[in-house]
């Protein structure tokens, strides 16, 4: 899924050349996909609550395979953007449902660990997609690249369907000793959970059983579920924090490629995409985040993560490749720590309508990615990379305000 989402980011110079648009305009391909993905997450949250988790995941992935055939045939940039808008809808199935699916399959003590591994896998998929995109843009033409993408997606979706059909067995009490501290914390965090068959009405006013309700009543209840989370000030701030962080990070990686291909660096398309290997610092922090959240809590880590992103952005202003690499290693680490904290915060705070809470967070997250491209494009056109850094710092100041506000609410709780 994430290879399909981010492969185009690694191919931006090739897209610009093939479709005869500027490099900055080529970045709109990523923004378009993120935009349709953001709002489709809400739709899939409703669907999965009605028809189950596995079905929508499998169906949307096979439709994604089919849509990749259209990329082989596309002739102009406007059609490419339209296809990527469609693919954004199809790509929403997995992230909208995955966390809720894991929560149903795993016991409470393993949720933090599973969420951390899931985010780590997302990071690795993002790295692989962008690097593959760089390889394809360097050595293959557009049609050849899209044929390779189609084959990769076909094989991947076939594997997913096979694995989802394998029976999942309940976890036993034979746990690794190294997880005991994490499990103790998780048991406390999830101690308010009830059994899957119990009524959720006791947890909040809008969480009632949907069995036997009319379609109109079910829709009203679904809307009430979204409004319930949106009425929570702390939830809203978590959504904003995740969205603003992704707003900056993912689009910085788009424009840095153009910066590295220009003088004085003059890197090739493939060489420029190697900057995405800096995501590996984010992969590491995602993996470690479960223990850190359990030990320190989300709020101190939010502040640390913002500091890393700010420092990383400033370091890229030094005109050496080594400083740019160090800067992006820090930015990626800070972003994925923020993302992990937001995921954990939302999962723990949402005691009902969990799929809707996750969908709202991811909607904000990907909406940030969609809006960040056009926003930073203005700064790029006016002042190239220093302008992108300036625009990013402005957004990080807003991110700081959101973190401070969330801290105040937590202290008053």
Steps between C-alpha positions, in 0.01 A plus 500: 500500500767751603718414200209596275439818697857628508665354189394812308689722745821328396409554134422874511787604268402227253133601517595863435703402194255244358188714537680831433414677826722670757651300783294696753177431312589130477478492881123551463477130409579414861271773634206377290536143625534611862194726468259231374652248740437732796125528454455141383629382837175621659296303249691178561467542875122488453514210256725286718273549801209371291648214295815399686871565460647245256256543212560871435877455532514223240255660256670841499842343452386301196340814355833674557670233291249564220546878518873460444419386148367851435838647595663301220266662245481859631602764245485839675557653841135586570399137446784387725374725781145364449621140524700579811189656655321171436789303644490715812147370562612140456813542712287619793362153571809367679592790733136565590443143616839359603517635856141403578565153353810453716312616807241227440763232437745578782469520875535843661852439627634464146328800338781752557760257367288408197432867424872578517586214264220606263633855483854366456376293203331811359832683523684217326235484227535873448877471469479207260237671284703816459829320434332271247354812340849644470633182340210487254534865402875458443500180294151452349252708304151577631314201352768254608497645852124467531509139374753420773278674757201296382688172541632597846151598615346182360745282689466702820120493500500127435724453805274720715192301406676174583620627839161641597340164431737327742316433825609725786536327835450673833814604681608282791647606830853392399638848446853616457640619832625818338141613437386485863544869571320598180218255569444638848467851363276389216272313738448824690448702185240260367342404832176674405439270204199273500447170327421506127142395566434751775306818444712809441226729624651516846819651361349810342159634396526420130650149504196271476440174322402529133330164464140529395517871415374641171752622245408858584554437872833330431616797293396737777695289748805500274491877473458521877813286537706743292354800683570335834874493428501842336338646812796378706751787518794269567410277208477801270844614605645153439349508149651845440844403632523196272372695199740792544799270552427309178422830323865594546694177485365319195508810280851596608607167352336595170677832458840387627529276193476806274755679720747211482471467122586868452837669544724467694410136562389384154383157614330259260134402546591181678769660714255769612246238613759346731412782742194288581729256679487759779157351573689218669544720807122524508471124466720461807314757710167341401623165627628647828203729552280244680743472790564874507129582507442247776789645703475875440153561356415678176532865601875508578564306180293747295733778616812295430373410154425861411849599612651236273295615202587865554872432545501268198338762277747772602803273442400451135577868438872421524598434141669164544359157423604368840304767688196447279511127575536559875218752487263258329596217736392722791184618323391144417570381854301789645209455265458126554525547875217754472298263283546212744398717795189622317399146408542380857321805642198453272484122553511536878259792526238353263297264717232457235458572127869410475506455122348848465760651734781342299340616175471859623864502604619356169272738310675792669836331444461455125320830457815658640704324231259620230499865610871516578604452137324808355594704810874426480493532121443875543809527722703288256407720206597815690818392678579138407611278793553779761142602429378145565680501835343836592153373410562186705608698809178702485297179512715360781418808708132409459591145597663632818184691590292183459737301723496771769121509492477122530739513797272747676195281446687195631606684816140612563359149444 
